[in-house]
């Protein structure tokens, strides 16, 4: 699977409720070194009920310049959440479904839930 295949995909809850679209991904570097860096692994997907494209990092903690751009992109990012890879159950018909009881996290780089 190619990451670009997931971007823009609708995300549904376990009950079939529409939650938003995939707008970004969170990767972590772990595992054995592969060249200069460790291998990348998909940690989770950022889902937005409002936007249809990436937030260019402005949804993360501490990014606030330029101020007008940051304010607009934060407004666009409202309601967005991070869902971990292990909370996804299926990718069928270009639709991503979450498992029952999936935890929705803040897309900010902190340990808080939505």
PEHU-V669872 format. One record per backbone hydrogen bond with DSSP energy under -1.0 kcal/mol. NH is the residue of the N-H (numbers start at 1). CO is the residue of the C=O. E is the energy in kcal/mol with one decimal. If there is no record, write none. Layout:
BEGIN
[[NH/CO/E] [NH/CO/E]]
END
This chain:
BEGIN
[[5/2/-2.0] [6/3/-1.6] [7/3/-1.3] [8/22/-3.0] [9/6/-2.2] [11/20/-2.9] [12/96/-3.0] [13/17/-2.5] [16/13/-1.6] [19/11/-3.1] [21/48/-2.5] [22/9/-2.1] [23/46/-2.8] [24/46/-1.3] [26/44/-2.7] [28/41/-2.6] [30/39/-2.4] [34/37/-3.9] [39/32/-1.2] [41/28/-2.6] [43/26/-2.9] [44/26/-1.5] [45/83/-2.5] [46/24/-2.4] [47/81/-3.2] [48/21/-2.6] [58/55/-1.9] [60/57/-1.5] [63/60/-1.2] [70/66/-2.7] [71/67/-2.6] [72/68/-2.1] [73/69/-2.7] [74/70/-2.3] [75/71/-2.0] [76/72/-2.2] [77/73/-1.6] [78/75/-1.2] [80/77/-2.1] [81/47/-2.4] [82/105/-3.4] [83/45/-2.7] [85/43/-2.5] [87/84/-1.8] [88/85/-1.6] [89/97/-3.1] [90/97/-1.1] [92/95/-1.6] [95/92/-2.0] [96/10/-2.8] [97/90/-2.1] [98/12/-2.1] [99/87/-2.8] [102/99/-1.5] [105/82/-3.0] [106/112/-2.5] [110/108/-2.0] [114/104/-2.8]]
END
